[in-house]
């Protein structure tokens, strides 16, 4: 299937694995890329630029296909070593970067000078247009269904994607709530050039996370996610658990007076304990409503091949009948 996204990134299938904290290691990225999609190493999961350089090198031993690196630009005073991370990306020969968080305009010149394509994650049409205006090559349009940070507009993809198609000239992919071939076809119909999947890729054989995490995703329904940190205007969709219930109780009790300090036990440093150790009640972790559509733990190749087979069948058979 050829789209502007497959042509831009040199991949076989229009399926991207988004950056995910403590999931986007070399094993994950290589498995997705080897299956014909675009795998992504999560840059800030690596504690230093040197560690990211080593992770890129390790991925190179696992795949000869294109893969990218995610860089999330965080607000706040304690800033990661972004120049070092970017240099590691350049030195590692990576030609695709997924950016997220704050506006990446400060870093685009050095990326472009080194022939790197940039896809920026956006949760609104206005942010997507801004990404286009500053020179991003593509955008990942993140609907309200997504795991992680959906923004504050609460617009789902059934509205957001066709709105993006009305406004954008650069290619975009649908992100949030995607798990199968039906949704890939729907995204293409609404103007996207592919899809970005996060939660669905955690429940794969190669995902380097504890089996408890994968089993929790398979066991969950579309009703089992919660929105936290709304009073802080840093909304995050997470899988419900005891820690999330405590966090929500604090938000209800403290109201507008709540600060990040009040919820640190539920959100600070929880990812290693959950993703690596499998301590599922350790805190709040990003997870999309798409869990309701995840019923197995395939290999990445089985997953992507199945999505593409279903998509082609829907396009050539079911949709063709309606055109007759």
ChimeraX commands (.cxc) that place a marker at each C-alpha (Angstrom):
marker #1 position 0.00,0.00,0.00 radius 0.5
marker #1 position 1.62,3.24,-1.15 radius 0.5
marker #1 position 0.73,6.51,0.55 radius 0.5
marker #1 position 2.54,9.78,1.03 radius 0.5
marker #1 position 3.70,8.47,4.42 radius 0.5
marker #1 position 5.19,5.25,3.05 radius 0.5
marker #1 position 6.95,7.28,0.36 radius 0.5
marker #1 position 8.20,9.90,2.85 radius 0.5
marker #1 position 9.70,7.38,5.26 radius 0.5
marker #1 position 10.62,4.58,2.86 radius 0.5
marker #1 position 8.45,1.95,4.55 radius 0.5
marker #1 position 6.27,-0.83,3.19 radius 0.5
marker #1 position 3.09,-0.33,5.22 radius 0.5
marker #1 position 1.56,2.96,6.46 radius 0.5
marker #1 position 1.81,1.93,10.12 radius 0.5
marker #1 position 3.94,3.77,12.69 radius 0.5
marker #1 position 4.76,2.65,16.22 radius 0.5
marker #1 position 4.61,5.76,18.35 radius 0.5
marker #1 position 7.15,6.67,21.00 radius 0.5
marker #1 position 6.22,5.15,24.37 radius 0.5
marker #1 position 8.05,5.57,27.66 radius 0.5
marker #1 position 9.82,2.36,28.74 radius 0.5
marker #1 position 8.38,0.54,25.71 radius 0.5
marker #1 position 10.22,2.09,22.76 radius 0.5
marker #1 position 13.49,0.20,23.12 radius 0.5
marker #1 position 15.52,-1.24,20.24 radius 0.5
marker #1 position 13.63,-4.57,20.35 radius 0.5
marker #1 position 10.29,-2.84,19.82 radius 0.5
marker #1 position 11.46,-0.52,17.06 radius 0.5
marker #1 position 13.30,-3.26,15.17 radius 0.5
marker #1 position 10.35,-5.67,15.32 radius 0.5
marker #1 position 7.96,-3.10,13.86 radius 0.5
marker #1 position 10.39,-2.00,11.17 radius 0.5
marker #1 position 11.20,-5.60,10.21 radius 0.5
marker #1 position 7.46,-6.18,9.81 radius 0.5
marker #1 position 7.24,-3.33,7.28 radius 0.5
marker #1 position 6.11,-0.50,9.54 radius 0.5
marker #1 position 8.10,2.31,11.13 radius 0.5
marker #1 position 9.54,1.47,14.53 radius 0.5
marker #1 position 10.39,4.25,16.96 radius 0.5
marker #1 position 12.94,4.35,19.80 radius 0.5
marker #1 position 11.78,6.55,22.67 radius 0.5
marker #1 position 14.63,9.00,23.21 radius 0.5
marker #1 position 13.91,10.20,26.74 radius 0.5
marker #1 position 13.56,6.66,28.09 radius 0.5
marker #1 position 17.33,6.63,27.73 radius 0.5
marker #1 position 18.83,8.59,30.68 radius 0.5
marker #1 position 21.69,10.14,28.68 radius 0.5
marker #1 position 22.63,10.96,25.10 radius 0.5
marker #1 position 25.32,8.30,25.30 radius 0.5
marker #1 position 22.75,5.69,26.25 radius 0.5
marker #1 position 20.54,6.76,23.33 radius 0.5
marker #1 position 23.52,6.42,20.97 radius 0.5
marker #1 position 24.07,2.89,22.26 radius 0.5
marker #1 position 20.37,2.05,21.84 radius 0.5
marker #1 position 20.42,3.30,18.24 radius 0.5
marker #1 position 23.50,1.21,17.56 radius 0.5
marker #1 position 21.82,-1.82,19.13 radius 0.5
marker #1 position 18.76,-1.33,16.91 radius 0.5
marker #1 position 21.03,-1.25,13.86 radius 0.5
marker #1 position 22.13,-4.82,14.71 radius 0.5
marker #1 position 18.49,-5.93,14.67 radius 0.5
marker #1 position 17.15,-4.33,11.48 radius 0.5
marker #1 position 18.34,-2.86,8.20 radius 0.5
marker #1 position 14.99,-1.12,7.70 radius 0.5
marker #1 position 14.21,2.55,8.48 radius 0.5
marker #1 position 13.42,3.39,12.10 radius 0.5
marker #1 position 13.02,6.63,13.97 radius 0.5
marker #1 position 13.56,8.24,17.36 radius 0.5
marker #1 position 10.93,10.03,19.43 radius 0.5
marker #1 position 11.92,13.25,21.20 radius 0.5
marker #1 position 9.38,14.78,23.58 radius 0.5
marker #1 position 10.13,18.41,24.35 radius 0.5
marker #1 position 9.11,18.93,27.94 radius 0.5
marker #1 position 8.21,22.17,29.70 radius 0.5
marker #1 position 9.98,23.06,32.94 radius 0.5
marker #1 position 13.30,24.21,34.27 radius 0.5
marker #1 position 15.07,20.85,34.36 radius 0.5
marker #1 position 15.57,20.26,30.66 radius 0.5
marker #1 position 17.04,17.06,29.23 radius 0.5
marker #1 position 20.24,17.27,27.19 radius 0.5
marker #1 position 18.44,17.88,23.91 radius 0.5
marker #1 position 21.56,18.93,21.98 radius 0.5
marker #1 position 23.22,15.69,23.07 radius 0.5
marker #1 position 20.22,13.55,22.15 radius 0.5
marker #1 position 19.98,15.20,18.73 radius 0.5
marker #1 position 23.69,14.69,18.12 radius 0.5
marker #1 position 23.27,11.01,18.99 radius 0.5
marker #1 position 20.44,10.79,16.44 radius 0.5
marker #1 position 22.58,12.48,13.77 radius 0.5
marker #1 position 25.67,10.40,14.53 radius 0.5
marker #1 position 23.57,7.24,14.53 radius 0.5
marker #1 position 22.38,7.92,10.99 radius 0.5
marker #1 position 18.71,8.06,11.98 radius 0.5
marker #1 position 16.71,9.93,9.33 radius 0.5
marker #1 position 13.29,10.11,10.99 radius 0.5
marker #1 position 12.35,11.88,14.22 radius 0.5
marker #1 position 8.94,11.92,15.89 radius 0.5
marker #1 position 8.60,15.05,18.02 radius 0.5
marker #1 position 5.99,15.68,20.69 radius 0.5
marker #1 position 5.24,18.06,23.53 radius 0.5
marker #1 position 6.39,21.64,23.10 radius 0.5
marker #1 position 6.90,23.33,19.73 radius 0.5
marker #1 position 10.02,21.79,18.12 radius 0.5
marker #1 position 10.89,24.87,16.02 radius 0.5
marker #1 position 14.14,25.50,17.92 radius 0.5
marker #1 position 15.50,22.12,16.87 radius 0.5
marker #1 position 14.24,21.88,13.29 radius 0.5
marker #1 position 17.18,23.63,11.57 radius 0.5
marker #1 position 19.80,21.17,12.81 radius 0.5
marker #1 position 17.55,18.22,12.03 radius 0.5
marker #1 position 16.81,19.48,8.52 radius 0.5
marker #1 position 20.47,20.29,7.87 radius 0.5
marker #1 position 21.20,16.61,8.47 radius 0.5
marker #1 position 18.47,15.31,6.16 radius 0.5
marker #1 position 16.16,14.19,8.95 radius 0.5
marker #1 position 12.39,14.00,8.35 radius 0.5
marker #1 position 10.24,15.26,11.23 radius 0.5
marker #1 position 6.73,14.12,12.12 radius 0.5
marker #1 position 5.22,16.11,15.00 radius 0.5
marker #1 position 2.46,14.79,17.25 radius 0.5
marker #1 position -0.49,17.20,17.51 radius 0.5
marker #1 position -3.81,17.07,19.34 radius 0.5
marker #1 position -5.59,19.79,17.36 radius 0.5
marker #1 position -5.90,21.25,13.88 radius 0.5
marker #1 position -4.37,24.56,15.00 radius 0.5
marker #1 position -1.29,22.81,16.35 radius 0.5
marker #1 position -1.06,20.75,13.16 radius 0.5
marker #1 position -1.12,23.90,11.06 radius 0.5
marker #1 position 1.60,25.39,13.25 radius 0.5
marker #1 position 3.73,22.28,12.73 radius 0.5
marker #1 position 3.22,22.61,8.97 radius 0.5
marker #1 position 4.14,26.32,9.05 radius 0.5
marker #1 position 7.45,25.76,10.87 radius 0.5
marker #1 position 8.56,23.08,8.40 radius 0.5
marker #1 position 7.57,19.69,9.81 radius 0.5
marker #1 position 7.33,17.08,7.08 radius 0.5
marker #1 position 4.23,15.37,8.50 radius 0.5
marker #1 position 2.04,15.35,11.57 radius 0.5
marker #1 position 0.54,12.65,13.74 radius 0.5
marker #1 position -2.99,13.80,14.57 radius 0.5
marker #1 position -3.81,12.55,18.06 radius 0.5
marker #1 position -7.50,12.14,18.87 radius 0.5
marker #1 position -9.18,12.23,22.29 radius 0.5
marker #1 position -9.24,8.40,22.38 radius 0.5
marker #1 position -5.47,8.16,22.61 radius 0.5
marker #1 position -3.41,6.89,25.50 radius 0.5
marker #1 position -1.12,9.47,27.07 radius 0.5
marker #1 position -1.77,13.17,26.57 radius 0.5
marker #1 position -4.80,13.98,24.35 radius 0.5
marker #1 position -4.62,17.75,24.84 radius 0.5
marker #1 position -7.45,19.79,26.29 radius 0.5
marker #1 position -9.89,20.10,23.36 radius 0.5
marker #1 position -11.47,16.62,23.70 radius 0.5
marker #1 position -12.05,16.16,19.96 radius 0.5
marker #1 position -12.21,12.50,18.84 radius 0.5
marker #1 position -10.69,11.28,15.59 radius 0.5
marker #1 position -14.01,10.93,13.75 radius 0.5
marker #1 position -14.10,14.73,13.73 radius 0.5
marker #1 position -10.42,15.60,14.05 radius 0.5
marker #1 position -9.16,13.66,11.04 radius 0.5
marker #1 position -11.50,15.11,8.40 radius 0.5
marker #1 position -10.91,18.56,9.90 radius 0.5
marker #1 position -7.17,18.05,9.51 radius 0.5
marker #1 position -7.75,16.94,5.91 radius 0.5
marker #1 position -9.59,20.20,5.23 radius 0.5
marker #1 position -6.69,22.31,6.43 radius 0.5
marker #1 position -3.35,20.54,5.96 radius 0.5
marker #1 position -1.24,20.13,2.84 radius 0.5
marker #1 position 1.49,17.98,4.44 radius 0.5
marker #1 position 0.64,14.31,5.03 radius 0.5
marker #1 position -0.72,13.21,8.39 radius 0.5
marker #1 position -1.41,9.94,10.17 radius 0.5
marker #1 position -4.26,9.04,12.51 radius 0.5
marker #1 position -3.11,8.46,16.07 radius 0.5
marker #1 position -5.22,7.29,18.99 radius 0.5
marker #1 position -7.62,4.38,19.16 radius 0.5
marker #1 position -6.17,2.36,16.27 radius 0.5
marker #1 position -5.75,-1.42,16.43 radius 0.5
marker #1 position -7.03,-3.06,13.23 radius 0.5
marker #1 position -7.53,-2.94,9.48 radius 0.5
marker #1 position -11.02,-1.44,9.71 radius 0.5
marker #1 position -9.58,1.60,11.43 radius 0.5
marker #1 position -6.72,1.93,8.95 radius 0.5
marker #1 position -9.25,2.02,6.10 radius 0.5
marker #1 position -11.41,4.51,7.99 radius 0.5
marker #1 position -8.39,6.73,8.63 radius 0.5
marker #1 position -7.50,6.67,4.93 radius 0.5
marker #1 position -11.10,7.50,4.05 radius 0.5
marker #1 position -10.97,10.55,6.33 radius 0.5
marker #1 position -7.82,11.90,4.72 radius 0.5
marker #1 position -4.98,10.35,6.70 radius 0.5
marker #1 position -2.04,8.69,4.94 radius 0.5
marker #1 position -1.54,6.02,7.60 radius 0.5
marker #1 position -1.86,5.28,11.29 radius 0.5
marker #1 position 0.20,5.57,14.46 radius 0.5
marker #1 position -0.36,2.86,17.08 radius 0.5
marker #1 position 0.89,2.86,20.66 radius 0.5
marker #1 position -1.14,0.71,23.05 radius 0.5
marker #1 position -1.73,-1.97,20.40 radius 0.5
marker #1 position 2.03,-2.49,20.01 radius 0.5
marker #1 position 2.54,-2.96,23.77 radius 0.5
marker #1 position 0.46,-6.14,23.51 radius 0.5
marker #1 position 2.85,-7.89,21.13 radius 0.5
marker #1 position 5.34,-10.69,21.66 radius 0.5
marker #1 position 8.37,-8.47,21.05 radius 0.5
marker #1 position 7.32,-5.55,23.25 radius 0.5
marker #1 position 10.02,-5.42,25.98 radius 0.5
marker #1 position 7.57,-5.05,28.88 radius 0.5
marker #1 position 6.43,-7.39,31.66 radius 0.5
marker #1 position 3.79,-9.96,30.74 radius 0.5
marker #1 position 1.54,-8.45,33.43 radius 0.5
marker #1 position 1.30,-5.29,31.32 radius 0.5
marker #1 position 0.32,-7.20,28.20 radius 0.5
marker #1 position -2.23,-9.28,30.08 radius 0.5
marker #1 position -3.74,-6.15,31.64 radius 0.5
marker #1 position -4.27,-4.65,28.19 radius 0.5
marker #1 position -5.92,-7.81,26.85 radius 0.5
marker #1 position -8.16,-8.07,29.93 radius 0.5
marker #1 position -9.30,-4.44,29.84 radius 0.5
marker #1 position -12.33,-3.03,28.02 radius 0.5
marker #1 position -12.88,0.35,26.40 radius 0.5
marker #1 position -14.47,1.46,29.70 radius 0.5
marker #1 position -11.33,0.91,31.77 radius 0.5
marker #1 position -9.30,4.06,31.07 radius 0.5
marker #1 position -9.46,7.27,33.08 radius 0.5
marker #1 position -8.42,10.88,32.51 radius 0.5
marker #1 position -6.08,12.23,35.18 radius 0.5
marker #1 position -4.36,15.59,35.76 radius 0.5
marker #1 position -7.21,17.53,34.14 radius 0.5
marker #1 position -7.08,20.25,36.83 radius 0.5
marker #1 position -3.40,20.75,35.97 radius 0.5
marker #1 position -4.22,21.08,32.26 radius 0.5
marker #1 position -1.87,18.18,31.61 radius 0.5
marker #1 position -4.56,15.61,30.92 radius 0.5
marker #1 position -3.39,12.02,30.55 radius 0.5
marker #1 position -5.42,8.93,29.64 radius 0.5
marker #1 position -4.33,5.99,31.77 radius 0.5
marker #1 position -5.49,2.47,32.57 radius 0.5
marker #1 position -7.53,2.43,35.76 radius 0.5
marker #1 position -6.03,0.86,38.90 radius 0.5
marker #1 position -5.87,1.54,42.63 radius 0.5
marker #1 position -3.24,4.27,42.22 radius 0.5
marker #1 position -5.37,6.03,39.62 radius 0.5
marker #1 position -8.38,5.88,41.92 radius 0.5
marker #1 position -6.28,7.51,44.69 radius 0.5
marker #1 position -5.13,10.19,42.27 radius 0.5
marker #1 position -8.68,10.97,41.16 radius 0.5
marker #1 position -9.80,11.13,44.79 radius 0.5
marker #1 position -7.08,13.71,45.48 radius 0.5
marker #1 position -8.19,15.75,42.47 radius 0.5
marker #1 position -11.78,15.72,43.71 radius 0.5
marker #1 position -10.77,16.65,47.25 radius 0.5
marker #1 position -8.27,19.41,46.43 radius 0.5
marker #1 position -10.00,20.86,43.37 radius 0.5
marker #1 position -8.29,23.83,41.78 radius 0.5
marker #1 position -5.70,23.99,44.59 radius 0.5
marker #1 position -4.07,20.72,43.54 radius 0.5
marker #1 position -0.41,20.78,42.47 radius 0.5
marker #1 position 1.84,18.21,40.88 radius 0.5
marker #1 position 3.46,17.70,44.27 radius 0.5
marker #1 position 0.18,16.34,45.62 radius 0.5
marker #1 position 0.12,13.46,43.12 radius 0.5
marker #1 position 3.82,12.60,42.84 radius 0.5
marker #1 position 3.37,9.18,44.56 radius 0.5
marker #1 position 1.00,8.16,41.75 radius 0.5
marker #1 position 2.93,9.57,38.77 radius 0.5
marker #1 position 6.64,9.97,39.56 radius 0.5
marker #1 position 9.04,7.23,38.51 radius 0.5
marker #1 position 6.33,4.62,38.06 radius 0.5
marker #1 position 7.22,3.36,34.59 radius 0.5
marker #1 position 10.17,1.11,35.51 radius 0.5
marker #1 position 8.09,-0.51,38.26 radius 0.5
marker #1 position 5.19,-1.15,35.91 radius 0.5
marker #1 position 6.81,-1.88,32.56 radius 0.5
marker #1 position 9.88,-3.70,33.84 radius 0.5
marker #1 position 8.77,-5.23,37.15 radius 0.5
marker #1 position 5.09,-5.75,36.34 radius 0.5
marker #1 position 3.86,-4.06,39.52 radius 0.5
marker #1 position 0.57,-3.01,38.01 radius 0.5
marker #1 position -0.71,-0.95,40.95 radius 0.5
marker #1 position 2.48,1.16,41.18 radius 0.5
marker #1 position 0.96,4.22,39.57 radius 0.5
marker #1 position -0.73,5.79,36.56 radius 0.5
marker #1 position 0.50,4.65,33.13 radius 0.5
marker #1 position -0.58,5.76,29.67 radius 0.5
marker #1 position -3.07,3.53,27.92 radius 0.5
marker #1 position -5.67,4.16,25.21 radius 0.5
marker #1 position -9.36,3.31,24.94 radius 0.5
marker #1 position -8.28,0.96,22.15 radius 0.5
marker #1 position -7.74,-1.73,24.82 radius 0.5
marker #1 position -11.34,-2.67,24.09 radius 0.5
marker #1 position -10.22,-3.89,20.66 radius 0.5
marker #1 position -7.11,-5.80,21.81 radius 0.5
marker #1 position -7.76,-9.48,22.44 radius 0.5
marker #1 position -4.43,-11.21,21.79 radius 0.5
marker #1 position -0.64,-10.86,21.95 radius 0.5
marker #1 position 0.67,-11.55,18.42 radius 0.5
marker #1 position 4.11,-10.94,16.98 radius 0.5
marker #1 position 4.54,-7.56,15.30 radius 0.5
marker #1 position 4.65,-9.28,11.92 radius 0.5
marker #1 position 1.42,-11.16,12.60 radius 0.5
marker #1 position -0.23,-7.95,13.78 radius 0.5
marker #1 position 0.85,-5.80,10.84 radius 0.5
marker #1 position 0.23,-8.52,8.24 radius 0.5
marker #1 position -3.25,-9.04,9.68 radius 0.5
marker #1 position -4.05,-5.33,9.64 radius 0.5
marker #1 position -2.92,-4.98,6.05 radius 0.5
marker #1 position -4.77,-8.11,4.89 radius 0.5
marker #1 position -7.97,-6.89,6.52 radius 0.5
marker #1 position -7.53,-3.41,5.06 radius 0.5
marker #1 position -7.02,-4.71,1.53 radius 0.5
marker #1 position -10.02,-7.03,1.84 radius 0.5
marker #1 position -12.26,-4.21,3.06 radius 0.5
marker #1 position -11.15,-1.89,0.25 radius 0.5
marker #1 position -11.37,-4.44,-2.56 radius 0.5
marker #1 position -14.42,-6.41,-1.41 radius 0.5
marker #1 position -16.74,-4.70,1.05 radius 0.5
marker #1 position -16.31,-1.10,-0.12 radius 0.5
marker #1 position -16.32,-2.15,-3.78 radius 0.5
marker #1 position -19.83,-3.55,-3.31 radius 0.5
marker #1 position -21.12,-0.15,-2.25 radius 0.5
marker #1 position -19.68,1.46,-5.37 radius 0.5
marker #1 position -21.40,-0.97,-7.73 radius 0.5
marker link #1:1,2 radius 0.2
marker link #1:2,3 radius 0.2
marker link #1:3,4 radius 0.2
marker link #1:4,5 radius 0.2
marker link #1:5,6 radius 0.2
marker link #1:6,7 radius 0.2
marker link #1:7,8 radius 0.2
marker link #1:8,9 radius 0.2
marker link #1:9,10 radius 0.2
marker link #1:10,11 radius 0.2
marker link #1:11,12 radius 0.2
marker link #1:12,13 radius 0.2
marker link #1:13,14 radius 0.2
marker link #1:14,15 radius 0.2
marker link #1:15,16 radius 0.2
marker link #1:16,17 radius 0.2
marker link #1:17,18 radius 0.2
marker link #1:18,19 radius 0.2
marker link #1:19,20 radius 0.2
marker link #1:20,21 radius 0.2
marker link #1:21,22 radius 0.2
marker link #1:22,23 radius 0.2
marker link #1:23,24 radius 0.2
marker link #1:24,25 radius 0.2
marker link #1:25,26 radius 0.2
marker link #1:26,27 radius 0.2
marker link #1:27,28 radius 0.2
marker link #1:28,29 radius 0.2
marker link #1:29,30 radius 0.2
marker link #1:30,31 radius 0.2
marker link #1:31,32 radius 0.2
marker link #1:32,33 radius 0.2
marker link #1:33,34 radius 0.2
marker link #1:34,35 radius 0.2
marker link #1:35,36 radius 0.2
marker link #1:36,37 radius 0.2
marker link #1:37,38 radius 0.2
marker link #1:38,39 radius 0.2
marker link #1:39,40 radius 0.2
marker link #1:40,41 radius 0.2
marker link #1:41,42 radius 0.2
marker link #1:42,43 radius 0.2
marker link #1:43,44 radius 0.2
marker link #1:44,45 radius 0.2
marker link #1:45,46 radius 0.2
marker link #1:46,47 radius 0.2
marker link #1:47,48 radius 0.2
marker link #1:48,49 radius 0.2
marker link #1:49,50 radius 0.2
marker link #1:50,51 radius 0.2
marker link #1:51,52 radius 0.2
marker link #1:52,53 radius 0.2
marker link #1:53,54 radius 0.2
marker link #1:54,55 radius 0.2
marker link #1:55,56 radius 0.2
marker link #1:56,57 radius 0.2
marker link #1:57,58 radius 0.2
marker link #1:58,59 radius 0.2
marker link #1:59,60 radius 0.2
marker link #1:60,61 radius 0.2
marker link #1:61,62 radius 0.2
marker link #1:62,63 radius 0.2
marker link #1:63,64 radius 0.2
marker link #1:64,65 radius 0.2
marker link #1:65,66 radius 0.2
marker link #1:66,67 radius 0.2
marker link #1:67,68 radius 0.2
marker link #1:68,69 radius 0.2
marker link #1:69,70 radius 0.2
marker link #1:70,71 radius 0.2
marker link #1:71,72 radius 0.2
marker link #1:72,73 radius 0.2
marker link #1:73,74 radius 0.2
marker link #1:74,75 radius 0.2
marker link #1:75,76 radius 0.2
marker link #1:76,77 radius 0.2
marker link #1:77,78 radius 0.2
marker link #1:78,79 radius 0.2
marker link #1:79,80 radius 0.2
marker link #1:80,81 radius 0.2
marker link #1:81,82 radius 0.2
marker link #1:82,83 radius 0.2
marker link #1:83,84 radius 0.2
marker link #1:84,85 radius 0.2
marker link #1:85,86 radius 0.2
marker link #1:86,87 radius 0.2
marker link #1:87,88 radius 0.2
marker link #1:88,89 radius 0.2
marker link #1:89,90 radius 0.2
marker link #1:90,91 radius 0.2
marker link #1:91,92 radius 0.2
marker link #1:92,93 radius 0.2
marker link #1:93,94 radius 0.2
marker link #1:94,95 radius 0.2
marker link #1:95,96 radius 0.2
marker link #1:96,97 radius 0.2
marker link #1:97,98 radius 0.2
marker link #1:98,99 radius 0.2
marker link #1:99,100 radius 0.2
marker link #1:100,101 radius 0.2
marker link #1:101,102 radius 0.2
marker link #1:102,103 radius 0.2
marker link #1:103,104 radius 0.2
marker link #1:104,105 radius 0.2
marker link #1:105,106 radius 0.2
marker link #1:106,107 radius 0.2
marker link #1:107,108 radius 0.2
marker link #1:108,109 radius 0.2
marker link #1:109,110 radius 0.2
marker link #1:110,111 radius 0.2
marker link #1:111,112 radius 0.2
marker link #1:112,113 radius 0.2
marker link #1:113,114 radius 0.2
marker link #1:114,115 radius 0.2
marker link #1:115,116 radius 0.2
marker link #1:116,117 radius 0.2
marker link #1:117,118 radius 0.2
marker link #1:118,119 radius 0.2
marker link #1:119,120 radius 0.2
marker link #1:120,121 radius 0.2
marker link #1:121,122 radius 0.2
marker link #1:122,123 radius 0.2
marker link #1:123,124 radius 0.2
marker link #1:124,125 radius 0.2
marker link #1:125,126 radius 0.2
marker link #1:126,127 radius 0.2
marker link #1:127,128 radius 0.2
marker link #1:128,129 radius 0.2
marker link #1:129,130 radius 0.2
marker link #1:130,131 radius 0.2
marker link #1:131,132 radius 0.2
marker link #1:132,133 radius 0.2
marker link #1:133,134 radius 0.2
marker link #1:134,135 radius 0.2
marker link #1:135,136 radius 0.2
marker link #1:136,137 radius 0.2
marker link #1:137,138 radius 0.2
marker link #1:138,139 radius 0.2
marker link #1:139,140 radius 0.2
marker link #1:140,141 radius 0.2
marker link #1:141,142 radius 0.2
marker link #1:142,143 radius 0.2
marker link #1:143,144 radius 0.2
marker link #1:144,145 radius 0.2
marker link #1:145,146 radius 0.2
marker link #1:146,147 radius 0.2
marker link #1:147,148 radius 0.2
marker link #1:148,149 radius 0.2
marker link #1:149,150 radius 0.2
marker link #1:150,151 radius 0.2
marker link #1:151,152 radius 0.2
marker link #1:152,153 radius 0.2
marker link #1:153,154 radius 0.2
marker link #1:154,155 radius 0.2
marker link #1:155,156 radius 0.2
marker link #1:156,157 radius 0.2
marker link #1:157,158 radius 0.2
marker link #1:158,159 radius 0.2
marker link #1:159,160 radius 0.2
marker link #1:160,161 radius 0.2
marker link #1:161,162 radius 0.2
marker link #1:162,163 radius 0.2
marker link #1:163,164 radius 0.2
marker link #1:164,165 radius 0.2
marker link #1:165,166 radius 0.2
marker link #1:166,167 radius 0.2
marker link #1:167,168 radius 0.2
marker link #1:168,169 radius 0.2
marker link #1:169,170 radius 0.2
marker link #1:170,171 radius 0.2
marker link #1:171,172 radius 0.2
marker link #1:172,173 radius 0.2
marker link #1:173,174 radius 0.2
marker link #1:174,175 radius 0.2
marker link #1:175,176 radius 0.2
marker link #1:176,177 radius 0.2
marker link #1:177,178 radius 0.2
marker link #1:178,179 radius 0.2
marker link #1:179,180 radius 0.2
marker link #1:180,181 radius 0.2
marker link #1:181,182 radius 0.2
marker link #1:182,183 radius 0.2
marker link #1:183,184 radius 0.2
marker link #1:184,185 radius 0.2
marker link #1:185,186 radius 0.2
marker link #1:186,187 radius 0.2
marker link #1:187,188 radius 0.2
marker link #1:188,189 radius 0.2
marker link #1:189,190 radius 0.2
marker link #1:190,191 radius 0.2
marker link #1:191,192 radius 0.2
marker link #1:192,193 radius 0.2
marker link #1:193,194 radius 0.2
marker link #1:194,195 radius 0.2
marker link #1:195,196 radius 0.2
marker link #1:196,197 radius 0.2
marker link #1:197,198 radius 0.2
marker link #1:198,199 radius 0.2
marker link #1:199,200 radius 0.2
marker link #1:200,201 radius 0.2
marker link #1:201,202 radius 0.2
marker link #1:202,203 radius 0.2
marker link #1:203,204 radius 0.2
marker link #1:204,205 radius 0.2
marker link #1:205,206 radius 0.2
marker link #1:206,207 radius 0.2
marker link #1:207,208 radius 0.2
marker link #1:208,209 radius 0.2
marker link #1:209,210 radius 0.2
marker link #1:210,211 radius 0.2
marker link #1:211,212 radius 0.2
marker link #1:212,213 radius 0.2
marker link #1:213,214 radius 0.2
marker link #1:214,215 radius 0.2
marker link #1:215,216 radius 0.2
marker link #1:216,217 radius 0.2
marker link #1:217,218 radius 0.2
marker link #1:218,219 radius 0.2
marker link #1:219,220 radius 0.2
marker link #1:220,221 radius 0.2
marker link #1:221,222 radius 0.2
marker link #1:222,223 radius 0.2
marker link #1:223,224 radius 0.2
marker link #1:224,225 radius 0.2
marker link #1:225,226 radius 0.2
marker link #1:226,227 radius 0.2
marker link #1:227,228 radius 0.2
marker link #1:228,229 radius 0.2
marker link #1:229,230 radius 0.2
marker link #1:230,231 radius 0.2
marker link #1:231,232 radius 0.2
marker link #1:232,233 radius 0.2
marker link #1:233,234 radius 0.2
marker link #1:234,235 radius 0.2
marker link #1:235,236 radius 0.2
marker link #1:236,237 radius 0.2
marker link #1:237,238 radius 0.2
marker link #1:238,239 radius 0.2
marker link #1:239,240 radius 0.2
marker link #1:240,241 radius 0.2
marker link #1:241,242 radius 0.2
marker link #1:242,243 radius 0.2
marker link #1:243,244 radius 0.2
marker link #1:244,245 radius 0.2
marker link #1:245,246 radius 0.2
marker link #1:246,247 radius 0.2
marker link #1:247,248 radius 0.2
marker link #1:248,249 radius 0.2
marker link #1:249,250 radius 0.2
marker link #1:250,251 radius 0.2
marker link #1:251,252 radius 0.2
marker link #1:252,253 radius 0.2
marker link #1:253,254 radius 0.2
marker link #1:254,255 radius 0.2
marker link #1:255,256 radius 0.2
marker link #1:256,257 radius 0.2
marker link #1:257,258 radius 0.2
marker link #1:258,259 radius 0.2
marker link #1:259,260 radius 0.2
marker link #1:260,261 radius 0.2
marker link #1:261,262 radius 0.2
marker link #1:262,263 radius 0.2
marker link #1:263,264 radius 0.2
marker link #1:264,265 radius 0.2
marker link #1:265,266 radius 0.2
marker link #1:266,267 radius 0.2
marker link #1:267,268 radius 0.2
marker link #1:268,269 radius 0.2
marker link #1:269,270 radius 0.2
marker link #1:270,271 radius 0.2
marker link #1:271,272 radius 0.2
marker link #1:272,273 radius 0.2
marker link #1:273,274 radius 0.2
marker link #1:274,275 radius 0.2
marker link #1:275,276 radius 0.2
marker link #1:276,277 radius 0.2
marker link #1:277,278 radius 0.2
marker link #1:278,279 radius 0.2
marker link #1:279,280 radius 0.2
marker link #1:280,281 radius 0.2
marker link #1:281,282 radius 0.2
marker link #1:282,283 radius 0.2
marker link #1:283,284 radius 0.2
marker link #1:284,285 radius 0.2
marker link #1:285,286 radius 0.2
marker link #1:286,287 radius 0.2
marker link #1:287,288 radius 0.2
marker link #1:288,289 radius 0.2
marker link #1:289,290 radius 0.2
marker link #1:290,291 radius 0.2
marker link #1:291,292 radius 0.2
marker link #1:292,293 radius 0.2
marker link #1:293,294 radius 0.2
marker link #1:294,295 radius 0.2
marker link #1:295,296 radius 0.2
marker link #1:296,297 radius 0.2
marker link #1:297,298 radius 0.2
marker link #1:298,299 radius 0.2
marker link #1:299,300 radius 0.2
marker link #1:300,301 radius 0.2
marker link #1:301,302 radius 0.2
marker link #1:302,303 radius 0.2
marker link #1:303,304 radius 0.2
marker link #1:304,305 radius 0.2
marker link #1:305,306 radius 0.2
marker link #1:306,307 radius 0.2
marker link #1:307,308 radius 0.2
marker link #1:308,309 radius 0.2
marker link #1:309,310 radius 0.2
marker link #1:310,311 radius 0.2
marker link #1:311,312 radius 0.2
marker link #1:312,313 radius 0.2
marker link #1:313,314 radius 0.2
marker link #1:314,315 radius 0.2
marker link #1:315,316 radius 0.2
marker link #1:316,317 radius 0.2
marker link #1:317,318 radius 0.2
marker link #1:318,319 radius 0.2
marker link #1:319,320 radius 0.2
marker link #1:320,321 radius 0.2
marker link #1:321,322 radius 0.2
marker link #1:322,323 radius 0.2
marker link #1:323,324 radius 0.2
view
